[in-house]
């Protein structure tokens, strides 16, 4: 089945001379990249800017800081670099226009929370293993202060950025999953990939039931081989789905508790009704997925046990002959 797909957003802070180094990497001004063997210079011409730098990164940062009349120290962070990418699986088979659309949407997300005027450069690299974007900006706040701490923040603020980025991108690409550190909203999102897997398992279950019902003395050998081959896909598939659903156990309990509280609450406001519907839908989705892996028909389990027993006997017989 398909692998999980994640939209990725990371931040790095730069204070002084290192700004020139990241500029050289981002803008590909070096002649050789010994420190990064992943760069394929024969593909560098495929790189493109979404925001073109007007001057050197450090010079542009100092210009913006001076115009804002910020108080700065020698160790003040002058440039924040945002790395934006996605799982390699997301980019497979996508045309350049589709890849560009992904990064344009990421720029729109960042511009929701950081003034476009502070962005120095946004360049997409197509000459490494996975397409990615380096977006560099001067960490000026809305009230004109230079404060990377206020913008990027601590661990809590970083989780907020990750949550907001995922919520923004998942609207256009619903297969994106949220990582393990998601907030409550992220944990209760069920990626479409899991529903596809559940539908696939249901089809395999129905095929197995049909084959089991068709077995007779004349076709037993042929049908048994078909059943065994399908069982070797179906049962491990159910086990993998069980593992994936375990990470939603806590969210399921929380949703059940919230659902009970909402039913008791006498609130007919629009917001309350909307939340009740959301919780009910999420519970229904989780229940549906759980039923796929919990309600395996007895005849299928018996067939799998018989198949496993026969296989063990065959292996034992073969080992005895080898001896």
N, C-alpha and C positions, 0 to 999 in steps of 0.2 A: 504494500500500500504506500501512498504518498508519505513523504517525510514532513514533519512540522515545518512551517514557514514563519519566520520572525522578522519584523521590521526593527532595525537596530539604530540606536541613537547614543552617541558617547561624547563626552566633553573633555577637553584638556586645556590647561591654563598656561600662558606664557608671559614672562616678565620683561626679558631684555634681549641679549644677543641670540638666544635660541629662536627668536621670531624670524630671523633671517634664514635659519636652517629649515624651518617648516615651509617658508615661502619657496625656497629652492626646490624642496620636494614637491610641494603642491603645484607649482607653476612649471615644473620640469625644466629648470634652468641649468641643471648639472649636465655635464657631458657623459659621466659614468655614474652608475648607481651600484657600487660594489656592496654597500651595506644592505641593499634590498634586491636580492636576485629574482624576486617575483616580478619585477618590472620587465616587460617585453617591449623594448624600444621600437621594435618594428610595428607596434600597435599604438604608439604614443599619439600618432596623428588622429586617432579616433577619440581622444579626450576632448571634452568641450566645457565651456563656461556657461553657467546660468547667470552669474554676476561677474563681470570683468573688473579686475582691479584697476584703479585709475593711477595708482602710484605704488611704491614699495610698501609692504605691510607695516613696517615700523614707522615710516614717514606718515602714512595715512592715520595710524593710531595716534601719533603725537599731534597731528593736525586736529583731529576730532577732540582730543583731550584739551588742547589749548583753547579751542573755540568754546568748549563747554565750561572753561575756567575752573576745572576740577583741581582739588588739592590732591597731590600725588606724592608718593614716597618712592625711593629708589627701587624697592621690592614690590611695587604695585603691579598687579596683573594688567597688562595693556592689551592683550589679545586672547580671546577664547576661541578655540577651534572645535567645531562640531563635526564629528564623523558620522555620516549617515550611510547605511547600507541595508542589506537584507540577506536572508539565508541564500546560499548558492542556488538551491532548488527553485527559489522564486524567479530568478533570472533566466532559467533554462527555457530555451525556445522563444524568448521574447525578442522582438525587433528593437532597433535603436530608438524608434519613436516611443515605444512602450516603456523602455528603460528611462528615457528622458521624462516621460510623464510622471513616473514614480518620484524622481528627484525634484521635479517642479512642485509636486504636491508637498514634499518635505520642506522645501523652501517656504511655501505658503504657510505651513505649520509654524515654522520658526518666526516668520514675520508677524504672526498673531501675538507673540509675546516679546519680540525684540525688534526695535525700530529698524526698518529697512535701511535707513541712512547710516546705521552703525556697521552694516555688513561691508567688509572689505573685498571679499572674494567668495565665490561658490563655484568650485570646479569639480567635474566628474571625471574620475579616472577609469578608463576602459582598458588600460594596458596592464592590469594586474589580474589575478585569478578571478576575483569577484568585483563587479562594478561597485564603486563607492564614491561618495562626495565629501570633499573637505570644504566646509563653510566656516570662514573666519570672520569674527566681528569684534568690535571694541565694546567691552562690557559697561556701557553707559546706561544708567537707569533712566526711567521716564522723567524723573525730576533732576536729571543732569549730573548725577554722581557717578564716579568711576568705582564700580563695586561688583567684581565677579562673584563675591560671596552672596550678595543679594540675588543675583540672577541665576547662578548655577546652584549655589547653596550647599547645604549639608546632605546627608544621606536621605533624609525625609524629602527634601526638595528634588533630589535626583530621581527618587521613586515617582514623585509627582510628574516630572518631565516625561519619564518612561510611560506612565499611565496615559497622559494626555496625548503623547505621540501615537501610542497604539490606538487610542480611541479615535484619533483623527484619521489615521491611515486605514483602519479596518472598515471604515465606511465605504471606501472605494475598492479595497481588496479584502473581502470578508474571510479569506482563508488564513489571514495572519492570526497567530496566537500570541497571547501575552506570556511573558516569561514567569518564572517561579515567584518573583518578588512582587507580583501584581497586587494592587489594592483589592478591596472587596469586589468592585465592579469588574476588574479584570478576571478574577478567579471564577466568576459565575458566567463568563462568556463561554459558550460551547462552540468550538471551531467547526465549520461545515465539514472539514475533513473527517471528523468522527462520525457524523451522520452518514457520510459516504461509506465508511468502513462498516457501519452497522447495517446499511442496506445490502452491502456485499455479503456479509455474514448471513443475513436473512435469506438471500437467494441461495447460498450454499446449503443452508438448513433445509429449505424447501426441496432442493434437488436430492439431498440425502434421503429425506422422507419418501420422495417419489421412488427412488431407486430401491429402498428397503421394501416398499410395497410391491415392487415388480419382481422380486426374487422368487424363482420356482426351481424345481429339480433340474429342468432343462437348461436354464441359463445361470445357475448359481455361481459357477466358476467365473464367468465373464462379469456378472454384476458385482461379485465380491471384490474383484480387482478395481472396478470403478468406484465402489463405495470406499475401499481402503485409501485410494488416491485422494479422494475428496475429503475424507476424514483427516488426512495428514495436513490438509490446508485449513480445514474448518476449526478443529479443536485448538491448535496453536494460535489461530487468529482470535478466537474467543479469549484465550489466556492473555494475549497482548492487549486486547480491549479492556479486560479486567484491570490490568496494571495501569493503563492510561486513565481509567475512571476513578482510581483510588485518590488521585490528587484533587478530585472534586468532592470527596466525602465531607470535608469540613464545610465547604460552601453549601452542600446539600442540607446539612443539619441547620446551618444558619438561616437558610431560606425557609425551611420548615418552621423554625421558631418565629421568623418574621411574618410568615403567612398566617400562623395562628394568632399572633398579636394584631395583625391588620384586620382579621375577621372579627375580633372582639371589639376593635376600636370603632366607635360610631362617628365616622368622619366621611362625609360625602363630597369633600372638596375634590377638585379636578386632579390635583397632584396625588392625593391619596388613592383615588380610583385608578389612576395611571400606574402607580407603583404596585397596586394589587394585581393588575393585569400582567405586569412585567414579572412579578414573583411567580404567579401561577404558570406563566408560560415557561419560565426557567425550570420550575419543578417538573412540569410535564415533559420537557426535553430530557432532563436527567433521568426521570422515571423510564422513559422510552428506551434510552441507551442502556440502563441497568437491566431492563427486561431481556434485552438481546443476549446478555452474558449470564443471566441468572436462570432463565427458563429454557435450558437445553432439553429437548424432548428425551424421555427415558430410553426410547429405542435407539437413539443416536449414541447415547452414553454406553449402552450395552454393546452396540456394534463396535465402538472404539475400544472398549475393554477386551472384547473378543479378538479384535485385530492386534492389540498390543500383546496379548497372551500368545497368539500364534507366532508373531514376530520373534518373541523371546525364545519360543521353542525351536524355531528355525535356526536362530543364532546359536543356541545350545547344541543342536544337531551338527551344525557346520563346524563348531569348535571341536566336537568329539571326533569328527572325521579328520580334521587337521592334525589332531594328536595321533 
